[in-house]
Amino acid sequence: MRLTPQSIRRVADGLVIEGPQGPVLIRRQMDRIETKYQGDQLVNGSVAAYSKALVEQAIELTNRFPFPWRIDADGTQRITDHQRYYEQTFNKDLQGIETLKRWLQRSSFLEIER
C-alpha cells in the first residue's frame, strides 16, 4: 500500500483514507482515532488489521509531508514558507492531510481504536 496526500480526504464527519482494500473512515474523539471500514472486501479480524495499518501509514505520510507551517506548543500556527503556504493551503486535494496533521499536532498521543 502506498498512500499519497490525495488518498486522505475530508468528509462531513471526519476523514476517509482510500486504500487498496477499500476506504476507512477515521474520526478524532479526544485523544483517540476511531476507525470504521467502509468497504466490502474484508471481513472480521482482517478489517481491524487493515484499518489500523492504513491509519498508521496515513500518519507516517503526514509526518513526512513538507508542510509550509507548524503548530507551536501553545497552538499558534507559524508559517515557515509563505510561497508554499499559499500554494498548498488552498488546494482541496491537501485538505485531508492538513486536517490529520492538525489532529496529530493537538495531541502528543493518539490511540487508534477500532
Buried (B, 14 or more C-beta within 10 A) or exposed (E): EEBEBEBBBBEEEBBBBBBEBBBBBBBBEEEBBBBBBBBEEBEEEEBBEBBBBBBEBBBEBBEEBEBBBEBEEEEEEEBEEEEBBEEBBEEEEBBBBBBBBBBBBEEEEBEBEB
